[in-house]
Amino acid sequence: MTEIVYVLTNEAMPGLVKIGCTQTDLATRVRSLFQTGVPLPFEVFYACEVEDCKFVERQMHDAFGDHRVSKSREFFRISPERVKAALLIGVKAEIKIGEEIFENLPETSETASEVKAEVEAAKRRSRFKFSMIGLKPGTVLQLEKDASITCKTVDENNHVEYLGEVLSISGAALRAIKSLGYEWDVVSGPWEWTYQGKRLDEIRREIEEDSD
């Protein structure tokens, strides 16, 4: 029996991650979470096979208990990179699934075509650009974990100058995070960089909500 622990994010739930486990197919589990009341599908940030998924899940919930939104729910207000870093200690194998998990959904109250449209909408929203939030080239950004670490935007897409080198916003964030001693493999640039005290991702969401 496959024992899997997963870390999920959702565009409709900014700043939250879901930490759970399954002993069934991961894609099936992710699809099952996309129900009425959840406006957008969950995305697998990280998933791995472990020896005892129930035990590891409890350990994760205990470790990040002070970040838990509700005792009865598996949602935590925490960076998904932190959860992944903790999970790497007991990983047997990393589990990956592609975007095709939502391609063959059964007909329910929402048609498969409607679900696919929502998935595509979520993908479009996830493509961050500085122009979305009105940042011009030359704007100084600060790292959320250490405001003394900065970078400067160089265009209106997602490139910045960091330590004299032009990188993507996420590439620069990863280097900055690693300079602080974190051994993460991937980070979200809009989540890690801030402008005027706010994460770029939060600014984008505020603008989107105001325009709805």
N, C-alpha and C positions, 0 to 999 in steps of 0.2 A: 504494500500500500504506500503510495506516494504521500509524503508529509510536507506540506508547503506553507510557508509564512509569507504574507504579501503586504506591501505598502502601496496604498492607492491614493491618488489625488483626484480632484474634480474641479473643473473650471467654475462650477456654480457654488463651490465652497472654498473660497480663497483663504489661504492660511491654515487649512485643516488637512490632516491626513487620516486615513483609515488603516489601522493595523489589525489584521485578522489572519486566519489560517483556514486551510481546507485540506481534506483528504480525498478530494475529487479533482477533476480536471480544472485547471486554473481559469481557462477561458470560459468554461461553463459557469464557474462561480462569479466571475466579473459580469457576465451577461445577466445573471440572476439578480444582481444588485441594481440593475437599471430598470426600476419599476416606476409605477405611478407615484408622483411626489418627488422624484429625482429628475430635474429638468435636463440634465446632461449626463452622458455616460461617464463612468469612472475610467481612469487611465492607470495602468500599472507602472508605478515609478520604479519599483524593485520587487522581485520575488525570488525566493530561494528554497531549495529542498533542505530539510533538517532531519535530525533523528526523531524528534518528538515535537510535532508542531504545536500541540496543546500546551506543552511545558514552555516552549520558546515564546509563544504568544503571551502566556501569563507573565513571563519574565519581562517582556517588552512593555506590557501594560503596567506592571509594577514600577519599572524603571522610569517610565515617563508619566506616572500617575498624576504628578502635579501639573501636567499639561493637558490632562483629560478634560474634555468639554462637559461630559456627563458620565456618572458612574455606570449608567445602564447602556452606554453607547461606546463604540470602538473608535471614536473620533478624538483626535488630539490636535491642539494648536501648537504645532512644532514644525521645524524644517524637515522635509522627508529625507534629506541627506544625513541628518543626525540618526534617524531610525535605521537607515541603511548601514551606517558605520557600526552601530551596535550589533546588527544582525550578522555582519561579516565574521564575527568571532566563531559562530557555530555553523557556518554554511557547508553543506555537502556539495551542492551544485546550484548555480544560478539558473533560474527559470525565465525564459523569455517567450512572449507571445506577440504576434503581430497585430496590425490594425484590422486584419480580416475577421477578428472575433465577432464583429457586429455585422458581418456581411450576410449571414444566413439565419437571422432571427426569425422565430416563428411568428405567424400573424397573431396579434393580440388586439387590445383596444387601440393600439397605434400600429399602423402598417409598417412593414419593413422599410418602405421607401421614406417614410417620415423619420424613422430612427436614423437612417443613413444621412438624411439631410441635417439632422441635429448633430451627428458626429462630424460632418463636414464643417458645420458652423463652429463647432468647438475648435477644430483644427485652425480655422481662419483666425479666431480670436487669439489663439496661442502664439501667433507669429508677431512678436513684439517689435515695434519700431519706435525710435525716439520721437518721430513726427506725430505718433499717436497722442503723446502727452505734451507736445509743444516745446520739446527741448531742442535748442539750436546747437550747431557745432561750436565747440569751445566751452560747453557747460561742464562744470566740475561736479563729479559724483563722489559720494563717500561710501565706503564699505560699511554695511550695517553692523558687522561684528567689531569693527575698529574704525572709527571716524577719521583717524589720522591717515588711513590708507585711502588714497584717492585715484581717480582716473579722469580723463577728459574726453567728451564726445568729439568725434571727428567728422561725422556725417549725420544724416537724419534717419539712417536705418538702424544698425545696431553695432557699430564699430567705435572703439574707444582707444585712446592712447594710454597705455599703462607701462610705466618704467621705460619710456622711450620707444615702445613697440606698439604697433597698431594690431589690435586683436578684436575678436568678437566680444560682446559684452559678457557672455558666459565664459569664454576662454580667459578673459581678464579676471573674472570673479574666481574661477578655479585656481588660478595662480596666486591670487591674493589670499584665498582661503588656505591654500597649502603653505603659504609663507607664515601663517599663524600656527602651523603644526598639525592641521587636520589632514588626514589621509583619505580624502574623498576622491571619487573617480569622476563625478559629474555634479554640477550645480546649476541653478537657474539664475542667470545674470540679473533679470528684472527683480528677482526676489532678494538678491544679496546686495545690490547697489541701491543707494538712497539719494534723494534730492530734497533738500530743505527738510530733512528729518523724516521723510516718508519713503518707504520702499517704492521703487518704480512701478512694480506690479499693483500696489495699492492705489497709486495715482491713476493708473490706467483704468482700474475697475471703478473708481469714483467717477471718472469722466464717462465711462460706458453707462453707469447707472443713471447719471444726470441726463444722458441723451435718450434713455428709454421712455 
